[in-house]
Amino acid sequence: MLKDNLKNVKENISNACKRAGRKTDEITLIAVSKTKPVEMIQEIIDEGIIDFGENKVQELVNKYELINKKVNWHLIGHLQRNKVKYIIDKVCLIHSVDSYRLAEQINEEAAKKNKIMNILIEVNVADENTKFGVKYEETKQLVKDISKLQYIKVKGLMTVAPFVINPEENRIHFQNLRKLFIDIKSENIDNIDMDILSMGMTNDYEIAIEEGATIVRVGTGIFGERNYSI
Ligand SMILES: *Cc1c(COP(=O)(O)O)cnc(C)c1O
C-alpha cells in the first residue's frame, strides 16, 4: 500500500533528523511520480503530500492538467530550452538548471508571464560524464552570472548522486555539496537566496538528511519500482 510506503519514508526522515539533531519541518519531501498514474498521485495527495516531482516536461504538463487539487510541481529532470515555455507557469521550482543559456531562456519566458521563477543549480558532484549538472568548480561562477537575470531567483543547489549499492559512499558527495552551498551563501550575492539543498533519493535520502538536505526527492520508496517497458 502506498500509504504504508509513505509512512515508512516519513519515519525514516524523522529518524534521520533525530540522528542529525534536526527538526522534521526543515525537510520537504517531494514525491517523485514519474511514470506513475494520476490515481497513485491522488492517493498520495489524500495522505497530505503536496509536493510532486516529474522529470519530463510532457508528463508534467499532462498530470498538471489532470489533477485539479493544489499541488506544487517540481521539474527535477533535464530541461531543454525549447520546452521552458510549457512549464514556466506550472512549476514552483526548477531543480535542474546547469547552464547560463538555459537560465536565459527561463528568464525570457518568466518575463513574458511577469513572474519570478525559482530555480536550483544542478551540480554534477561526482563529475560523472553520464550526468547532467554543472561542474563543482564552475558552480559559483554560474550562480553569479545567473544572479543578474531579473526574472530568476536562485534558491539553492541540487544534485543527483551516483548510483551506488552502499549509500554511505555518497556521504562525501553530500558533504561536498553542502560545503559549496555554505560557501556561496556566505558571499551574500545580490538576488540569491541560498536556502534549499535538494539532495537524496530513495537509496540515500537518510544520509542526505544527515548531511544537510532540505529537500529529498523520493520516487521508488513511495510509489514502488518503475516499469519503463510499458
Ligand atoms: C527519478 C528521480 C528521483 C527519484 O528516484 P528514486 O530512486 O525512485 O527515489 C529523484 N530525483 C531525480 C532527479 C529523479 O530523476
The ligand as an ORCA input file, in Angstrom:
! r2SCAN-3c Opt
* xyz 0 1
  C      13.709      9.596    -10.543
  C      14.347     10.682     -9.795
  C      14.304     10.710     -8.385
  C      13.669      9.624     -7.540
  O      14.379      8.425     -7.654
  P      14.082      7.186     -6.704
  O      15.355      6.447     -6.660
  O      12.981      6.414     -7.347
  O      13.680      7.713     -5.379
  C      14.888     11.791     -7.745
  N      15.484     12.784     -8.447
  C      15.550     12.782     -9.779
  C      16.211     13.923    -10.469
  C      14.986     11.742    -10.499
  O      15.061     11.758    -11.840
*
